[in-house]
Amino acid sequence: MRRIISLFLVAILILIPLRTIFAQSYDVELKKAILKMKDLFKIDENFDKFTSSVNQSEDEVDFYLNWQNSKNRDSINITVSKDGSVKNYYSSTSIDGEKKLSYDQGIKEATKYIKKISGFKDNEFRILENKEIQSGIYYDYIFQKLIDSIPIKSNGRITISSVDGSLVSFNQNFPKVSFPSTKNLISEKEALDIYKKELGLYRMTQEFYDYEESKTFFKTYFAELYSSLSIDASTKEIVTSDYPMYARDMVSNVKEAATDESLSPAEQKAVSTLEGIISQEKALEIAQRDFPILKDLKLENTSFYQSSRGMLGETGIWQFRLSNADGFYANVSVDALSEIVVSYYYAGKEFKGKEISYEEAKKISEELIKKLNPQKFESLELDKHNKLMNNGDIYSFNYRRIDGDTYIVDEGFDISISKKGGILSSYSLRWNDGRIEILNGGISKEKAYNIFFKDNPLELYGEVYYGGGGQKPQGRFVWGPAKRDLRISAANGKLLNYDGKEMLDPISYSDVAETKYEKSINGLKDLGYGYRLGKFQADKPMIQVDFLYLVMSNSVDFDESTVNRDKIIKAAIDRNIINKEDVKLDSEFRLLDYSKYIVKSNNLERIAERSEIFANPYKDSNIEKEDLAYINLAYGLGLIDKTENGSMLAYKQLTRGEFADLFYRYLTK
């Protein structure tokens, strides 16, 4: 067998498009990797087909190993590094049968595999709680490496079969970097003081769009302004990731232009539908006036598109692409109604000239704003931690729009200046010239902090920082909030969703403990499903509106009170849970109605329409033939049960608790 493997490896290495010397360098390591993986994962002789490849990137060498069973097409795919560390494992072997392991039993199996594959000891990793719906017959877990009980923010992932506990997939790629000593790291209290002084929460107002009402609205809230920045636990310095969330990409604001100077029919139509817009020639004149370097470039492409200005309605944007024979090009966009340049990008060959300082570049950016938009300059504030954004060949400046003590979200200027020659590389303006609504008064910043840090403390964790300018990656320990995307309404302290609407309070009940439906009701709660008014009322007969709300409760932003009935109807119809003609909110909700929901949600309605093919195997003979199809399909899927005497009771009204049992089974089966 060893001889066969050796010959096979030689053949593979000849076929791999690598230099001969490279192949000769790694054939020994590849052979070791194959033998080690076969032993580690108990890959037997039934996997009789094998292929492999080698990949080298910088200092990393990875082997891709693939086994296949030619009889049943089962396969195993493994990525292993030159030093024998497993990065990825995936098995497509067939798994049949019912779920046998509980979620917690799955954690025990996952723990064994992680220790076996990674070599971690019990105190060197942790598995994170993941109570999202676990699909089908698999349990999916996230795990993190620990250094002196401090988690490293680079997750591994493992999937376990809930049928037999076998390993389905495994993924880890923890960077091989050294971390500083965990001794003498600053405390949480000291980190909190630095956080409030250097990072902290800020008052903001933002324009949102209400799709139900088809209108925009403003919401004033407290949130982090520097959500990508953290506190170095060793040096106390403010540090940033390689790609700051608040640093915008100027190029992304420039859409691809058309392929020639003429407009497409669709673009020409857009131009004709907007009144008062400037011509293409006038727009180009404005761009060349504000950015004279464009006069030395030749126009290549022109395009036009409509863009929303929020409460001000639609506007049009002229876009131009220009270039010269020296390899430089520019993309520039002009608002066709306000007649101002909204974005500019200039690039090409490497910029040349004397290197300027940060302060010199800052002055250039300020003078540019004063020249083009003097009336806006007094309403701007340069990003407090702007220098952290400057690691490469460009100085970037983020000016935020501010009104009093309130920032206007997503409005301001982004400007980039080349370090060599002080050339303007990019310019972007985002500004609402219409009405801005800012809440007067509201909660204090201190109260906002209390809400922000409730169940959301600062956490200490390790991260890998790659730096810039060819620096090697390094590890560091930092302090930062566990959740960084929280918005706290300045009006009442409620948390806001991404759409500006208030989040509902967590589901909690005062009447569930020690009821026979407790497990299912709490299981639904863990998955985000439940009633919002404090009581489940498990013995209450269920009506249609109870059903509709419960099955949507994990994705709606309103409670089940009667004032929201119209919202419940609209949401249920929009989600295709019910047809408009079937809405009868106060009607009894029966086992038959639940069966119809099962059939509809599994796209089995066309089968159910063939009622003539379904027989009645139940003791109760009063089930109508057109209803029997739905009952039989739900029963065949294992989602409803007969009674002990063999009856189905299709027309029996369910209680809320009975439905909780059925619905939880459906979600977790």
N, C-alpha and C positions, 0 to 999 in steps of 0.2 A: 504494500500500500504506500509506504514511504517513497519507493521508487516511482510509482505512478504519479504521486503528488509532485515530486521533483521534476519529472518530465513535463507535467502539465504546467507547472510554474514557468519553466523555461519557454514553453510555447506562448504563454500569456505575455511574458515580459518582452518577447520579440515583437509581439503585435502592438504593445503599448507604444504610442508615439513619443517616446522619450529618447534622449541621447543614450547611446550604448553604455557610456561610463556611468550615467545615472542609474540605469537598470542594474549594472553590476554592483553599484553601491548599496542597493536596497533589497537584492534578492534574498539575502540571508535573513534580514529583518522581516520581510514579507512571509517567508516560510515559518518563522517563529510566531508571527501574528496568527497565521492560519491554524497552527497546532494549538496555540493558546486558546483561541476562540472556540475551537471544536471541543476542547476540554471544559472550558468555562460554561458553555451553553449546552453541553451534551448533544452535539450535532452528530447523529449516527449515520450509518452507511446508506440509509434510505434516501438521504440527500446526495444523489449521485451526480448531479451537474454542478459545476463550479466555474465562476468567472471572478476576475479581480481587476483592479486598476490602482494606480498610485498617483497621488496629487501632492505637489509641493508648493507652498505659499510662504514666502519669507522664511522664518525659521521652523515652520511646521511641515511635517511629512505625515500624510494620512493614507491608510490603505482602505479601499472599498472592497469588501468581500461579500460575495453573493452565492448562496447555495439554493438548489432547487431539487425537489422530489419529482422525477420525471413521470411517476405514476399518477400522482394526485395533484400536481402543480403547486403544492405547498412550497413556500420559499422562506429563507432567512437572509436578511440583509444587515450587515454590520459595518460601521465605520470605526476604525481603531487607529490610534496614533502610533508613531514609530516606537514610542516607549511602552506600548501595550495598554494604554488607557482607552477604554471604550467610550466613544462619543455618541454613537447611535446604534440602536438595535431595533429591528422590526421583524416580527414573525407573522406570516400570512397563513399559518396552519389553521385547519378547520377546527372550530369549537362548536359543538352541538350540545343542547340540553338546556335545562332551566337554571335560573340564577340560584346558587346555593350559599354563596358567601355574603355576609352582611358587609356594609361599608367599613365597619371597624375591623372585621376579619381581613378585609382586603388591605387595610393599612398594615396589618401584621405581616402579610405576605410581601407587600411592597418593601417593608423595612428589611426583610431578609435579603431580597434581591439587591437593594441599594448597597447593603453592607458587603455582599458577595462581589458585586461588580465594581463598586468604587473603592472598596477597602476601607470605608469610613467606620469609625467606632460610633457607639451610641451617642456620644456627646459631640460628634463632629458634623451632624446634619439634623434637620428637622423636616417633618412632613407638614405642609400647611393644610388647614381645614378647607375643604372645598365642597360646600353643600349645594352646589348647583345640580341641576338634574343630570344624573348619570345615565347616559343613553345605553339602551340595549343590555348586552351581557358584559359590559366593560366598566371598570372603575378607573378613573383618571386622577392621578395625584401629582401635586407640585411639591418639590423638595428643594431645600436650600442648604448650602454648605455653612458650617459654623466655625468660627475661630474664637476660642474662649467664650463661647455662648453668644457671640455676635454674628448675626446672619450676614452673608454676602449676597448682595443684590444681583445674582445671576442664577436664574432658576433652572433646575432640572425637572424632568417630567417622566412619569412612569405610568404605564397602563397595565392593569391586571384583569384577567378573566374572572368574572364573578361566578363562573360555572365550576372551574377546577383550580382557580388560583394560579394558573400558569402566566408566565410573562408574555405580554403581547408587544409592548414597545418600551424603549428606554432611551432617554436623551439627556445628555449632560455635556457641557463644554465650559467648565469652570476655568477661567484664565489662569495660566501658570505664572503668577506674579507674586512677589513678596509683599507682605503688609507690615506696617510699623508695629512696634510693641504696643500691646493693649494697656500697658501701665501708663499712668499719668495722663490718660485721656480726660478731657473736661467732663464735669458732671452734667446731668440733665438740667439742673437749676442754672448753672452757668451758661449752658447752651441756650436756655430759654431767654435769659437776659440779652444775650447777643442777638438772638432771633428777633426779639421785639425791637431792638435798636437798629439793626442793619437790614432785616428782611421784613417780617411782620405782615400785618393786614392793612389794606388801604381802602378808602371809600371810592367806589366807582359807579358809573351809570352806563347802561348798555341798552341799545335798541334791539328788541326781539320781534319776531313775527308770529302772530297767532293764526295758525292754519284753520282753526275752527271758525274764527271770526273774520278771517281774511283781512287782517289789519296789523299794523305794527304798534308796539308799545314800549315804553321805557321802564326799566327797573333799576333802582339804586340799591347797591349791596356792598358788603365788605368781602374781600377776597385777597389772596396773595397776588402781589404784583410780580414777584420774582419766584415763581413756582419751580424753576429749574435750578435754583441756587440752594446750596446747603452750607453747613458750618463744618470746617475741618476740625475733627475732635482732637487732633494733635497740636495744630498751630493756631487754632481759633480764627483762621482766615475764612472769608467767604469764598466758596469755590463753585465752579460751574461745570456742567457736562460739556462734552465736545460739541454738541449741537443744541444750544440754548433754545428753549421753547419760545422765548420772547423775541429771538432774533429772526426777523423775517427774511425770506429769500427774495431778493429784488427781482430775480429772473422769473419767479413764479407769477408775478403780476403782469408779465408780458405774454399775451397769448400768441400762438403761432399765426403769422400773417398769411395772407393769401399768396398764391404762387405768382401773381403778376400785379401790375398797377391798376387794372380794372376790377370792379366789384362784381361779385357773383350776383345772380338774380335775387337770392335771399337777402344779401347785404344791401342791394339797391332798394328792395322793398322796405327794409328797416330804416334806411335813410329817409325815404318818402313818407313814412308814417310819423316822423318826429318833426314838429314845427319849430322854427327858430334856430335850427342848428347851423353851424358854420360850414362852409364848403371844405372839401378836401384840400384845396390850395391854401385857403386861409389857415387851416389847422397846421399845415406844414410850415407856413410862414411863422406862426407863433412858436413852434418847436425850434426852428432855426434861430429865432430872435432870442429865446431864453437860453439855448444851448448852442452857441456859435460854432462849435466844432462840427456840428451837423452840416454846415455849409460846405465842408471839405469832403463830404461823403455823397455817394450817388444813390438816389432812391431806387430800391429794388422792388419792394412789395408794398401794397396798401390794402388795408381791410377795415371793416366797420362792423361794430356789434352794439346791441342795446344793453344797458346796464341799469340796475336799480339804484336809486338814491334814497331808499327808505321812504320816509314820509313825503319827500319831494317828488316821488314818482320816478318815471323812466328818464334816462338820458342816453346819449349816444357817445361812443368812443371811437375816434379815428386812431388807427395804428399804422405806423410806418416802420419799415426795415430799410436801413441804409448801410452801405459798405464802401470800402475803397480798395485799390489794388494792393495796398500794403498789408491786407489781412485784418484790418480793424472793421468792426461793424457796430451798429447801434439799433436798438429797438426803442421806440418812443410812442407814448399814448397821450392823446389830447382829448379832453372832455369837450364834446361838440356844442354843449349848451353854455357851460361856464367859461369856456375858452381858456382853460388853463391846462398845463402839462401835468398829468397825474402819475406818470411813471417814465423812467428813462434808464436805459442800460447800455453801457459802452464797454466793449471788450475786444479781444483779439490777441495779438502778440503780447509778449511781456512788456509792461510799462517800463520806461527808462527815465533816468534823471536822478537828481540828488534826493536822498532819502530825507523825508520831513518828519518832524516829531508829532506825537499825538496832539499836543496843544496847537500846533500849526494846522493840522488837519481839522481839528475842532473849529478853529476860527474860519477856515474855508467853508465848512458846513453851515456855520451861523450866518456868514455873509451871503451865502446862496439863498437861504430862507428869507433874509431881510430884503434881498433884491427881488425875489419872485413873489413872496407873500408877506410883505412887511406888516400887514394888519394882523397876521396870525402869530407872529413871533412872540408877542407878549403872553400868549395863551399856551406856551410850550414849556416843557421841563425836560432837560436831558436826563436820560436814564441814570439813576444813582450809581449803578454798578456797570456803567457802559464799558469801562476799560477791560472788563473780564471777557468781552466779546472779541478782543483784538489779539489774535495769536498768529495770523498769517501775514500775507502781503498787503492786506487791505485794512484800513481803519473804518470801522462801522459805527454809526451814530444813530441812536434811537431816541427821537424826541416825542414825548407823549403830550397829548392835549389835556389840559387841566383847567377846571373852572372852580376857583376857590380852593377847597380841600378835596375836590372830587375829580377823579380822572375819567375821561370819556374813552370807554373801551374801544380798541381797534382804530383809534384816530390819532393822527400825528404824522410825522415825517420819518422816513428811513433814508439815510444818506451814507454812501461808501466812497472813501477817498483812497487812492493808491498811495502806498508808502513811498514808492519811487516816483518822483516827479509831481506828486500832489494832484493827480488827474482825477476828475470826478468819474467814478465807475458806475454808480447807480444812484437813483433818486426816486422816491416814491411818496406820494401824498394821499392820505385818506382823511377826508374831512366832510362832515355833514353841515352844510350851510343853512339848513333849516332849523326847526325848533328842537332844542335839547331839553328834556325834562329831567330835573334833579330834585329829589325829595328834600324838603326842608325839615330839619330836625331828625327824629328817629332815634334808634338806640345808640349808645355810646360805643366807642372803639373797645373799651374795657369789657363791656358786655359781649361784644362780638368775639373777643378773645376767649371768654368763658365758654361760649357756645362752640367755637372752633375747636378748642382743646378737650371738649367733653367726649370721652371715648375715642379721642384722636391725639394721643400724646406725641411729643417729640420722640423719635426712635433713633437708636444708634445702630448703624449698619456699615458694612464694608462695601466699597465699590471700586471698580477698575477705571482709572483715568488714563486716556491715551494721549492727552496733550496735543501739541502741534509741532510742526517743524521737524518731523522725523524722530521725535522723542519716543523712547520705549515705554510701553504701558507700565503703570505702577499702581499699587494698591493703596488705599487710604480709608480711614474710618471717618464717617461724617454723621452729623446730627441733622435731622429734618423731620417735618410732620409725616405721620403715617399716610394720611390722605391729603392730597395737595390740590384737589379740584373742588373744594367746598366754596359755595357762595352763600352768604348769610344776608338775608333781606334786612336792609337798614330800617324798614318800616316796623317789623315785628320780631326779628330774630329767627324767622323760619328759614330752613335750608331751601335753596332754589335748585330746580332741575336745569339741565343744559339749555332748555327752551325758555327759561326765565320764570317758570311757574313754580309755585310752592310745592315742596315735596311733602308727601304724607308722613305722619308719624309712624314709627315701627308698629307692626301688628302685635297686639297683646290682648289677652282674654282674662276675664275674671271668673268664667264659668266652665272651664274645660277640665281642670284638674280632677283626676279620679273618675272621669266618665269613661265609658267603654270605647269612645271614639278618640280618646286623648292622643294616642300615638299618630293616627292619621291626620288629625287637625293640626298637631304640632309639626308633623312632617310637611304638610302643606305650607305652614307658616315659614319653615326653614327654606322652602323653595320660592317664597315670595307671594304665596296665595293666601287670601283670607279676607275676613270682614274687618272694617276699620273703626267701628264704633264701640269697641271694647268688649262685646259679647258675641259668642258664636251661636248660641241658642240651638244646641245639637238636636233637641227633641222637637223643634218647631217644624211643622209640615212645610215642605219646600214649594215655592212658587217659581214661575219662570224667571222673574227678575232676580231672585236669589241666585239661581243657577248662572245667569248671564254675567252678573257681577263677579261671582267667585272665579269663574274660568278666565276672566280678563284682569283680575285684581293685581296681577304682577306687572301689568303694563299700562295701567291708567293712572291719572293723577287726580282722581276725585274719589270720594267715599260713596257708600251705598245708600245714602240718605235720599228721601223721596224728591228733594229738590234737584237731584242729578239724574232723574229718570230719562229725560231726553238725551242726555249725554251717554247713558248706558245703552239706549237703543241704537244711537248713531254709531258708537264704538263697536257694538256687536255686529251690526250690518257691515260696517267697513272691514271688519276682520273675518267676514264670511262665516261667522258662528251661527247665524240665523238669517233666514230670508225675511224680507220686510213683511210679506203677507202672513208670516207665521208668528209675528209679535203679538203676544197676549200676556202682558207682564204679570197679571194677577192669577193666571191660570195655574192649575195643579201641575207640578213637575213630577212625571211618572218614570218608571223604569224604561218604558217605551221611548220617552223623550230623550233620556240619557243614551239609549241605544242608537237613536237617530243622530245624536251628536257624534257618537263614536264612528258611525258609518260616514258621516259628512267629513269629519276631520281626517279620515283615512282614505278619502276619495273612492269610496265603495258604492256610491249612490247608483251607478249604472247597473251594478250587480243586484242591488236591492230592488230595482225596478222590475227584475225578472221574478216576480213573486210566485209564478207557477212552478218554479223549480224547488221551492222550499216546502218541506214536510213539517208536521207538528209532532215533535218527540216528547212533548210535555204533558203532564196530567191535566192541566187546564185546557179545555177545548174551546174556550171562548175567544181565543186570539184571532183577530181578523187576518185574512191571508196576506193583505198588503202590509200589515204590521209584523207578521211573522218573519219576513225577510230581515228586518232590522234586528229583531231579537236574536235570530239564529246567527247572524254575522257577529254581533257583539259577544254572544255566548261562545262561538267558535274561536274568537280571538282571546278567550279566557278572561274577559273583562267584566262579565256578570255571571251569577251563579243561579242554579235552581234551588228550590227549597229542599228540605230533607225528604219530603214525600214526592219530589219530582215535578212540582209545579213551578211556573215561572213568575206569575203575578205581574204580568206586563203592564197592567193598568193601575197598579197600586201606587199611590202618591208616596214619594220618598220623603224622609226627614232630612234635615240639613246634615245630621251626623252620618246617616246611611250614605248620602251622596259623598261626604268627605272620604269615607272608606273606599268607595268606588273610584273617585277621581284620583286619589292618592295612588291606588293600584295602577290606574291608567298611566300616570306620569312616571312611575318608577318600574313598571314591568319590563 
